[in-house]
Amino acid sequence: MNIKTISGYLAVLALSFFLHSVKPSHQVYYGSLPLLMLIFPIIAGYRVKLNFSVKDLSIGLVASFLILLPYYLFFGGNPEAITFSAVIFQLLSVSFPEEFFFRGFLQDSMGRKHKGVIFVSLLFTLAHLPKAIFYNEWMVLLSFFPSLVMGWLYMKTNNILPGTVFHLLANLVYLAQHG
């Protein structure tokens, strides 16, 4: 990791802590966090790898099916909690920006190695710490495990698309259980 990636991560972490601590009344302020995750790599001159290929989309769907379906069937959930607006929100405000930043920027800067997957998964989990602290949602710290899958998908495909698909579907399964 270089100074750009470290400063980008610290900026995301600081903004997340700030937003969750002050709990702004208007949701528009929370949009600054995904915006930062999308803009920072671009400003830093980093080219995030995103390719719309059927093969990589299929890899993301198959991984999701193999990992998330058994989880969903075992723990259950309410599929009615998953609305169209929830899907769009999760895709545009959570899954895509987080994969763009964490896998496409941070993990890519560390190289395609297992060590990078584990380290970025730890950083990903720490980035969820403000939600745990300020909203008492400690379950989000288990995000380490799906992050390992998303990191592995990125490492194998060199594309954030499969991880974004997995991330979206994992968040929807979580929403169905806790929504």
C-alpha positions in Angstrom: 0.0 0.0 0.0 1.2 3.5 -0.7 0.4 6.9 0.8 -2.6 7.4 -1.6 -4.3 4.1 -0.7 -3.7 4.7 3.0 -5.0 8.2 2.9 -8.0 7.1 0.9 -8.9 4.5 3.4 -8.4 6.9 6.4 -10.6 9.4 4.7 -13.4 6.9 4.2 -13.0 5.6 7.7 -13.0 9.2 9.2 -16.1 10.2 7.2 -17.9 7.0 8.2 -17.1 7.7 11.9 -18.2 11.3 11.5 -21.5 10.5 9.8 -22.4 7.8 12.2 -21.5 9.8 15.2 -23.5 13.0 14.3 -26.3 11.0 12.6 -27.4 13.8 10.3 -31.1 14.2 10.0 -31.1 14.3 6.2 -30.2 11.1 4.3 -28.5 13.1 1.6 -25.4 13.5 3.8 -24.9 9.7 3.9 -24.4 9.9 0.1 -21.1 11.5 0.7 -19.5 8.2 1.8 -20.2 6.2 -1.4 -19.4 9.3 -3.4 -16.0 9.5 -1.7 -15.4 5.8 -2.3 -16.1 6.3 -6.0 -14.2 9.6 -6.5 -11.1 9.0 -4.4 -9.5 6.3 -6.6 -10.2 8.4 -9.7 -8.6 11.5 -8.1 -5.7 9.4 -7.1 -5.2 8.4 -10.7 -6.2 4.8 -10.2 -7.9 2.8 -12.9 -10.4 0.4 -11.3 -10.9 -2.8 -13.3 -14.6 -3.2 -14.2 -15.5 -5.3 -17.2 -19.0 -6.3 -18.1 -18.4 -9.9 -19.2 -21.0 -12.7 -19.1 -18.3 -15.0 -17.8 -17.5 -12.8 -14.8 -21.1 -12.1 -14.1 -21.8 -15.8 -14.1 -18.9 -16.4 -11.7 -20.4 -13.9 -9.3 -23.9 -15.5 -9.6 -22.5 -19.0 -9.2 -20.5 -18.1 -6.1 -23.5 -16.3 -4.7 -25.8 -19.3 -5.3 -23.3 -21.8 -3.8 -22.6 -19.7 -0.7 -25.7 -17.5 0.0 -28.5 -19.9 -0.9 -27.6 -22.5 1.8 -27.1 -19.7 4.3 -30.5 -18.2 3.4 -32.3 -21.6 3.5 -30.7 -22.4 6.9 -31.3 -19.1 8.6 -34.5 -18.0 6.7 -35.7 -14.5 6.0 -38.5 -12.5 4.6 -38.1 -11.9 0.9 -40.8 -9.2 1.0 -38.3 -7.0 2.8 -36.4 -6.8 -0.5 -38.1 -4.1 -2.5 -37.0 -2.7 -5.9 -35.8 0.5 -4.2 -33.8 -1.5 -1.7 -32.1 -3.4 -4.5 -31.2 -0.1 -6.3 -30.0 1.5 -3.1 -27.9 -1.5 -2.2 -26.4 -1.6 -5.7 -25.7 2.1 -6.2 -25.0 3.2 -2.6 -23.4 0.2 -1.0 -22.2 -2.7 -3.1 -20.8 -1.0 -6.2 -19.0 1.9 -4.3 -17.6 -0.5 -1.7 -16.3 -2.9 -4.3 -14.9 -0.1 -6.4 -13.0 1.2 -3.4 -12.0 -1.9 -1.4 -11.3 -4.4 -4.1 -10.7 -2.2 -7.2 -8.5 0.3 -5.4 -7.2 -1.0 -2.1 -6.8 -4.7 -2.9 -5.6 -4.0 -6.4 -2.9 -1.7 -5.0 -1.6 -4.7 -2.9 -1.4 -7.1 -5.8 -3.4 -10.2 -6.5 -2.2 -12.2 -3.5 -4.0 -14.0 -0.7 -2.3 -11.7 1.8 -4.0 -8.7 0.1 -7.4 -10.4 0.3 -7.1 -11.0 4.0 -5.7 -7.5 4.8 -8.3 -5.7 2.8 -11.0 -7.9 4.4 -9.8 -6.7 7.8 -9.9 -3.1 6.6 -13.4 -3.7 5.2 -14.5 -5.0 8.5 -13.0 -2.1 10.4 -14.8 0.3 8.0 -18.1 -1.3 9.4 -17.0 -0.5 13.0 -18.9 2.9 13.2 -22.2 1.1 12.4 -21.4 -1.4 15.2 -20.5 1.3 17.7 -23.1 4.0 17.0 -26.1 1.7 16.1 -25.2 -1.3 18.2 -25.2 -3.5 15.1 -22.2 -5.7 16.0 -23.3 -8.3 13.4 -21.8 -6.1 10.7 -18.4 -7.1 11.9 -19.0 -10.5 10.4 -18.6 -8.8 7.1 -15.0 -10.1 7.2 -16.2 -13.5 5.8 -18.1 -12.3 2.8 -15.3 -9.9 2.2 -12.9 -12.8 1.8 -15.2 -14.2 -0.9 -15.4 -10.8 -2.7 -11.6 -10.5 -2.4 -11.1 -14.0 -3.8 -13.5 -13.2 -6.7 -11.5 -10.1 -7.5 -8.2 -11.9 -7.2 -9.3 -14.7 -9.6 -11.1 -12.5 -12.2 -9.3 -9.1 -11.9 -12.7 -7.5 -12.2 -14.9 -6.0 -9.5 -18.1 -7.2 -11.3 -18.3 -10.7 -9.7 -17.6 -9.3 -6.2 -20.2 -6.6 -6.7 -22.8 -9.2 -7.6 -21.9 -11.3 -4.6 -21.9 -8.2 -2.4 -25.3 -7.1 -3.6 -26.9 -10.5 -3.1 -25.2 -10.9 0.4 -26.6 -7.6 1.5 -30.1 -8.5 0.2 -30.0 -11.8 2.1 -29.0 -9.8 5.2 -31.8 -7.4 4.5 -34.3 -10.3 4.2 -33.2 -11.6 7.6 -33.0 -8.3 9.5 -35.1 -5.9 7.4 
